[in-house]
C-alpha cells in the first residue's frame, strides 16, 4: 500500500479554502483531510503552494498536433499519445478527453480511418499512462461515412464522449462562406479549386444529417456515453438537441445560446485559451463574458492544455468569483458533465487526483501531480 501525507498547503475544497492544511492519500483514494495521525505515510511539504483537485479536460484537440505537427508530417500514433500524456500531466490535467474529429478526409488528420487509429491508440496506451486518457469523438454531421465506424468504437468501449458538430458555412463558427473559406485556406493550405470542391460537397452532404445525428445519439445513450453539441448559435438549436438527449453545449456562439443551454441544465463548455487571450479565435462569445453572466459551467483546454491552470488562477483577479468557484470550472463541474462522480473534489473517498500549484510572477504552474494516488509529475522551480 502506498500512502502520502501532503502538508502545509492551501487546500481548495468545493466551497472553501483551508489554510496550512493536510491531505492523506492511501492507495488511490483521499482518506482524510487534516487527520489527527498520518500513520506511516510519506510526508510531502507543500508549504506556500495551493492544492486543487486534478484538472478534468473534456475537450482538447492538441493530440492532433502531436500526430501531425506540420502539414503531412506525421508521427506514429503510439508515440504521439505518449507525448501528449506527459504534456497533460505536467499541465495538471489528470483526466483528459482527447477530441478526435471524424470529418471524412476534410481537415488535415481529421479523416475517419486515421481518426479511428488515434482513438484506438489512446485506448491501448492507457495501461501505461500517467493520467486517465479518454476519447471524445467529434462527429461532423455532413459526413455520411463516419457513423458505422463510430458505432464500432462505441461497441468496443473505445469512446467516452460523443459530440456532434456542423462546420458548414452560414452558421455556428463560420458565420458566412467567406469565413469558412478563409479558415480552410489559412489552416490547411487548400487551393481555390480544392475549396470550391469542398464547399460544394459539404453542402450536398448536409442531406440526411439529422437522421445520422439521431442514429448516433440513440446508440450513445444506450451505451451510457455523454453527448455534446458544438458551436450552438441559437436557442432553437439548443432546444432541439437537448430534446434528443444532448447534455453538454460546447463553445456556444453567443449569450442567447449559452443561456438556453444553461437554463435547460446542460453543461456549457468554454475554452481556457479564450480567457488568457481575452477573445475567441472565431469572434464568438468571450469565455470571460460567459463566466460573468453565470452561464459557463466548464473550461477546457481546447487546443492548449497549459492554458487551464493559468486561466483558473487568473479568474479571481478578473472577476468577482472565488478561487473555489474558478477551480470548479475544471474539476467538479466537468466531472459531473462526464458522469465521473468518483473525482473532481478534494473530499474523503474521492479518487486521489491532486495538483499542487505554485505561482511564479503571477503565473500558475503545477509542481506536483498525483493521478489515482500515484505521483506522476514533479518540478522544482528556482526562487
C-alpha positions as CSV (number, residue, x, y, z in Angstrom):
1,X,0.0,0.0,0.0
2,X,1.3,3.5,-1.0
3,X,0.4,6.4,1.2
4,X,1.3,10.1,1.1
5,X,0.7,12.9,3.7
6,X,0.6,16.3,1.9
7,X,1.1,19.1,4.5
8,X,1.2,22.8,4.7
9,X,-0.8,23.7,1.6
10,X,-3.8,26.0,1.0
11,X,-6.3,23.3,0.2
12,X,-9.2,24.2,-2.2
13,X,-12.3,22.4,-1.3
14,X,-15.6,22.5,-3.2
15,X,-16.7,25.8,-1.5
16,X,-13.9,26.7,0.8
17,X,-10.2,27.1,1.2
18,X,-8.3,25.6,4.2
19,X,-5.0,27.3,5.1
20,X,-2.0,25.3,6.2
21,X,-4.0,22.1,5.8
22,X,-3.1,18.5,5.2
23,X,-4.4,15.7,3.0
24,X,-3.8,12.0,3.5
25,X,-3.8,9.6,0.5
26,X,-3.9,5.9,0.7
27,X,-3.6,3.8,-2.5
28,X,-5.9,5.6,-5.0
29,X,-8.2,7.4,-2.5
30,X,-8.3,10.6,-0.4
31,X,-8.8,9.1,3.1
32,X,-8.6,12.2,5.4
33,X,-8.3,15.9,5.4
34,X,-6.4,17.4,8.4
35,X,-6.1,13.9,10.0
36,X,-5.0,13.5,13.7
37,X,-2.5,10.9,12.6
38,X,-0.7,10.2,9.3
39,X,0.4,6.7,10.2
40,X,3.5,5.7,8.2
41,X,2.6,7.8,5.1
42,X,5.4,9.6,3.3
43,X,5.2,13.2,4.2
44,X,5.5,15.8,1.4
45,X,5.6,19.5,2.3
46,X,3.6,21.8,0.1
47,X,4.2,25.0,2.1
48,X,3.5,28.1,0.1
49,X,1.5,26.1,-2.5
50,X,-2.1,25.6,-3.4
51,X,-3.6,22.1,-3.6
52,X,-6.5,21.6,-6.0
53,X,-8.3,18.6,-7.5
54,X,-6.8,17.2,-10.6
55,X,-7.9,19.1,-13.7
56,X,-10.6,17.3,-15.9
57,X,-10.4,18.4,-19.6
58,X,-13.5,17.5,-21.6
59,X,-12.2,18.8,-25.0
60,X,-8.6,19.0,-26.2
61,X,-7.6,18.5,-29.8
62,X,-3.9,19.1,-29.1
63,X,-3.3,15.4,-29.8
64,X,-3.8,16.2,-33.5
65,X,-0.7,18.4,-33.4
66,X,1.3,15.7,-31.6
67,X,0.4,13.4,-34.5
68,X,0.9,15.9,-37.3
69,X,3.0,18.9,-36.0
70,X,3.4,20.1,-39.6
71,X,1.2,19.5,-42.7
72,X,1.8,16.0,-44.0
73,X,4.5,15.3,-41.3
74,X,3.1,12.5,-39.1
75,X,4.5,10.7,-36.1
76,X,3.4,7.1,-35.1
77,X,0.2,7.3,-33.1
78,X,1.5,5.5,-30.1
79,X,4.4,7.9,-29.9
80,X,2.1,10.9,-30.2
81,X,-0.3,9.6,-27.4
82,X,2.7,9.0,-25.1
83,X,4.0,12.5,-25.5
84,X,0.5,14.0,-25.0
85,X,0.2,12.0,-21.8
86,X,3.3,13.6,-20.4
87,X,2.4,17.1,-21.5
88,X,-1.0,16.9,-19.9
89,X,0.3,15.5,-16.7
90,X,2.8,18.5,-16.4
91,X,-0.2,20.9,-17.0
92,X,-2.0,19.4,-14.0
93,X,-4.5,17.5,-16.1
94,X,-5.4,14.1,-14.6
95,X,-8.4,13.2,-16.8
96,X,-8.2,14.1,-20.5
97,X,-10.8,13.6,-23.2
98,X,-8.8,13.7,-26.4
99,X,-11.1,15.4,-29.0
100,X,-10.7,13.4,-32.3
101,X,-12.6,14.6,-35.3
102,X,-14.3,12.3,-37.8
103,X,-14.8,14.5,-40.9
104,X,-14.3,12.4,-44.0
105,X,-10.8,13.5,-45.1
106,X,-11.9,17.1,-44.8
107,X,-9.4,18.7,-42.4
108,X,-5.8,17.5,-42.2
109,X,-5.6,14.5,-39.9
110,X,-9.4,14.7,-39.4
111,X,-10.3,11.7,-41.6
112,X,-12.1,8.7,-40.4
113,X,-9.7,5.8,-40.7
114,X,-6.8,7.8,-39.2
115,X,-9.0,9.3,-36.5
116,X,-10.1,5.7,-35.5
117,X,-6.5,4.6,-35.3
118,X,-5.8,7.5,-33.0
119,X,-8.8,6.6,-30.8
120,X,-7.5,3.1,-30.5
121,X,-4.0,4.2,-29.7
122,X,-5.4,6.3,-26.8
123,X,-7.2,3.2,-25.5
124,X,-4.1,1.0,-25.8
125,X,-1.7,3.5,-24.2
126,X,-3.9,3.8,-21.1
127,X,-2.4,0.7,-19.4
128,X,0.9,2.6,-19.3
129,X,-0.4,6.1,-19.0
130,X,0.4,8.7,-16.3
131,X,-3.1,10.1,-16.3
132,X,-6.6,8.9,-17.4
133,X,-6.8,9.3,-21.2
134,X,-10.2,9.1,-22.7
135,X,-11.6,9.5,-26.2
136,X,-14.0,12.3,-27.2
137,X,-15.3,11.5,-30.7
138,X,-16.3,14.6,-32.7
139,X,-18.7,13.8,-35.5
140,X,-19.0,16.2,-38.4
141,X,-22.7,15.8,-39.3
142,X,-22.1,16.3,-43.1
143,X,-20.1,13.1,-43.2
144,X,-22.2,10.1,-44.3
145,X,-19.4,7.6,-43.9
146,X,-18.4,8.0,-40.3
147,X,-21.4,6.7,-38.3
148,X,-20.6,3.0,-39.0
149,X,-17.0,3.5,-37.7
150,X,-18.2,5.5,-34.7
151,X,-20.7,2.7,-33.8
152,X,-17.8,0.2,-33.9
153,X,-15.8,2.4,-31.4
154,X,-18.9,2.5,-29.1
155,X,-19.3,-1.2,-29.2
156,X,-15.6,-1.7,-28.4
157,X,-15.9,0.7,-25.4
158,X,-13.3,3.0,-27.1
159,X,-15.4,6.1,-27.0
160,X,-16.2,8.0,-23.8
161,X,-17.8,11.2,-25.1
162,X,-19.6,12.0,-28.4
163,X,-20.1,15.4,-29.8
164,X,-22.0,16.5,-33.0
165,X,-20.6,19.4,-34.9
166,X,-21.5,21.2,-38.1
167,X,-18.9,23.4,-39.7
168,X,-21.0,24.2,-42.7
169,X,-20.7,27.9,-43.8
170,X,-23.5,30.2,-42.8
171,X,-24.0,29.1,-39.1
172,X,-22.1,28.2,-36.0
173,X,-18.4,29.0,-36.0
174,X,-18.4,30.1,-39.7
175,X,-21.0,32.8,-40.0
176,X,-20.6,33.1,-43.8
177,X,-19.0,31.4,-46.7
178,X,-16.0,33.8,-46.7
179,X,-15.2,32.9,-43.1
180,X,-15.3,29.2,-43.9
181,X,-13.0,29.5,-46.9
182,X,-10.6,31.8,-45.1
183,X,-10.2,29.3,-42.2
184,X,-9.6,26.3,-44.5
185,X,-7.2,28.3,-46.7
186,X,-5.1,29.6,-43.8
187,X,-5.1,26.4,-41.7
188,X,-4.9,23.6,-44.3
189,X,-3.5,25.5,-47.3
190,X,-6.2,24.4,-49.7
191,X,-6.2,25.9,-53.2
192,X,-9.2,27.8,-54.6
193,X,-10.2,24.8,-56.7
194,X,-10.0,22.5,-53.7
195,X,-12.0,24.9,-51.6
196,X,-14.7,25.1,-54.3
197,X,-15.0,21.3,-54.4
198,X,-15.0,21.0,-50.6
199,X,-17.8,23.6,-50.2
200,X,-19.9,22.0,-52.9
201,X,-19.5,18.6,-51.4
202,X,-20.1,19.7,-47.9
203,X,-23.4,21.4,-48.7
204,X,-24.6,18.4,-50.7
205,X,-23.8,16.0,-47.8
206,X,-25.9,18.0,-45.4
207,X,-28.8,15.9,-46.7
208,X,-29.6,13.2,-44.2
209,X,-27.6,14.8,-41.4
210,X,-30.5,14.8,-38.8
211,X,-31.1,11.1,-39.3
212,X,-27.4,10.3,-38.8
213,X,-27.4,12.5,-35.7
214,X,-30.4,10.6,-34.2
215,X,-28.7,7.3,-35.0
216,X,-25.5,8.1,-33.1
217,X,-27.2,9.9,-30.2
218,X,-29.6,6.9,-29.6
219,X,-26.7,4.5,-29.7
220,X,-24.6,6.6,-27.3
221,X,-27.5,6.8,-24.9
222,X,-27.8,3.0,-24.9
223,X,-24.1,2.8,-24.0
224,X,-24.3,5.4,-21.3
225,X,-22.0,7.8,-23.3
226,X,-22.5,11.5,-22.6
227,X,-23.3,13.6,-25.7
228,X,-22.3,17.2,-26.6
229,X,-23.3,19.7,-29.2
230,X,-20.7,22.0,-30.8
231,X,-20.9,25.7,-31.6
232,X,-24.6,26.2,-30.8
233,X,-25.7,29.5,-32.2
234,X,-29.5,29.7,-31.4
235,X,-31.8,28.8,-28.6
236,X,-33.9,26.8,-31.1
237,X,-30.9,24.6,-32.0
238,X,-30.1,24.1,-28.3
239,X,-33.7,23.1,-27.6
240,X,-33.8,20.6,-30.5
241,X,-30.6,18.9,-29.5
242,X,-31.4,18.8,-25.8
243,X,-34.7,17.1,-26.6
244,X,-32.7,14.5,-28.5
245,X,-30.6,13.7,-25.5
246,X,-27.6,16.2,-25.7
247,X,-26.5,17.3,-22.2
248,X,-23.4,19.4,-23.0
249,X,-23.1,22.5,-25.1
250,X,-19.5,23.2,-26.3
251,X,-18.5,26.7,-27.2
252,X,-21.9,28.3,-27.6
253,X,-21.5,31.1,-30.0
254,X,-23.5,33.8,-28.2
255,X,-25.2,34.6,-24.9
256,X,-28.6,33.5,-26.2
257,X,-27.4,30.0,-27.0
258,X,-25.4,29.8,-23.8
259,X,-28.3,30.9,-21.7
260,X,-30.7,28.5,-23.4
261,X,-28.3,25.6,-22.7
262,X,-27.7,26.6,-19.1
263,X,-31.4,27.1,-18.4
264,X,-32.1,23.5,-19.6
265,X,-29.5,22.1,-17.2
266,X,-27.0,21.4,-19.9
267,X,-23.3,21.8,-19.0
268,X,-21.7,24.6,-21.0
269,X,-18.0,24.5,-22.0
270,X,-15.7,27.4,-23.0
271,X,-12.1,27.4,-23.9
272,X,-9.4,28.4,-21.4
273,X,-7.2,29.9,-24.1
274,X,-10.1,32.4,-24.7
275,X,-9.6,33.6,-21.1
276,X,-5.9,34.2,-21.5
277,X,-6.2,35.8,-24.9
278,X,-9.2,37.8,-24.0
279,X,-11.2,36.8,-27.1
280,X,-12.4,33.9,-29.2
281,X,-10.3,32.9,-32.2
282,X,-13.5,32.9,-34.4
283,X,-15.0,36.1,-33.0
284,X,-17.7,34.3,-30.9
285,X,-18.7,35.0,-27.3
286,X,-15.8,35.6,-24.9
287,X,-15.4,32.9,-22.2
288,X,-14.9,35.7,-19.6
289,X,-18.3,37.2,-20.5
290,X,-20.0,33.9,-20.2
291,X,-18.5,33.4,-16.7
292,X,-19.6,36.9,-15.6
293,X,-23.1,36.2,-17.0
294,X,-23.2,33.0,-15.0
295,X,-23.7,30.7,-18.0
296,X,-20.3,29.0,-18.1
297,X,-20.0,25.6,-16.3
298,X,-16.7,24.3,-17.5
299,X,-13.4,25.4,-19.0
300,X,-11.5,23.1,-21.4
301,X,-8.0,23.2,-22.9
302,X,-9.5,23.4,-26.5
303,X,-6.1,23.4,-28.2
304,X,-3.7,24.4,-25.4
305,X,-3.5,22.3,-22.2
306,X,-1.2,24.6,-20.4
307,X,-3.9,27.4,-20.5
308,X,-6.2,25.7,-18.0
309,X,-4.2,26.3,-14.7
310,X,-3.3,29.8,-15.7
311,X,-6.9,30.7,-16.5
312,X,-8.2,29.3,-13.3
313,X,-5.9,31.2,-11.1
314,X,-6.4,34.4,-13.1
315,X,-10.2,34.4,-12.9
316,X,-10.5,35.6,-9.3
317,X,-8.4,38.6,-10.4
318,X,-10.5,39.3,-13.5
319,X,-14.0,38.7,-11.9
320,X,-15.6,38.5,-8.5
321,X,-15.8,34.7,-8.4
322,X,-13.8,32.9,-5.7
323,X,-10.9,30.6,-6.2
324,X,-13.1,27.5,-5.3
325,X,-15.7,28.6,-7.9
326,X,-12.9,29.0,-10.5
327,X,-11.5,25.6,-9.7
328,X,-14.9,24.0,-10.0
329,X,-14.9,25.0,-13.7
330,X,-12.1,22.5,-14.3
331,X,-12.9,19.9,-11.7
332,X,-16.2,19.0,-10.2
333,X,-18.3,20.6,-13.0
334,X,-16.7,18.7,-15.9
335,X,-16.7,15.6,-13.7
336,X,-20.5,15.9,-13.3
337,X,-20.9,16.6,-17.0
338,X,-19.0,13.5,-17.9
339,X,-20.6,11.3,-15.3
340,X,-17.4,10.8,-13.4
341,X,-18.7,11.1,-9.9
342,X,-15.6,9.4,-8.3
343,X,-13.4,12.5,-8.9
344,X,-13.3,16.3,-9.2
345,X,-13.2,17.3,-5.5
346,X,-10.8,17.1,-2.6
347,X,-13.0,15.2,-0.3
348,X,-12.8,11.9,1.6
349,X,-13.5,8.9,-0.6
350,X,-12.8,10.6,-3.9
351,X,-10.1,9.4,-6.3
352,X,-6.8,10.9,-5.3
353,X,-6.2,13.1,-8.4
354,X,-4.4,16.2,-7.0
355,X,-2.3,19.1,-8.2
356,X,-0.1,21.3,-6.1
357,X,0.3,24.8,-7.7
358,X,2.9,27.5,-7.3
359,X,2.5,31.0,-8.7
360,X,5.6,32.4,-10.2
361,X,5.4,36.1,-11.3
362,X,1.7,35.7,-11.3
363,X,1.8,32.5,-13.5
364,X,0.3,29.3,-12.1
365,X,2.4,26.2,-12.6
366,X,2.0,22.6,-11.5
367,X,4.7,21.5,-9.1
368,X,3.4,18.0,-8.2
369,X,0.6,15.9,-9.7
370,X,-1.0,12.8,-8.3
371,X,-3.1,10.7,-10.6
372,X,-5.2,7.9,-9.0
373,X,-2.9,8.2,-5.9
374,X,0.3,7.9,-7.9
375,X,2.9,10.7,-8.1
376,X,3.2,11.3,-11.9
377,X,4.8,14.7,-12.2
378,X,7.2,16.7,-10.1
379,X,9.0,20.0,-10.8
380,X,11.3,22.1,-8.6
381,X,11.3,25.8,-9.5
382,X,14.1,28.3,-8.7
383,X,13.3,31.1,-6.3
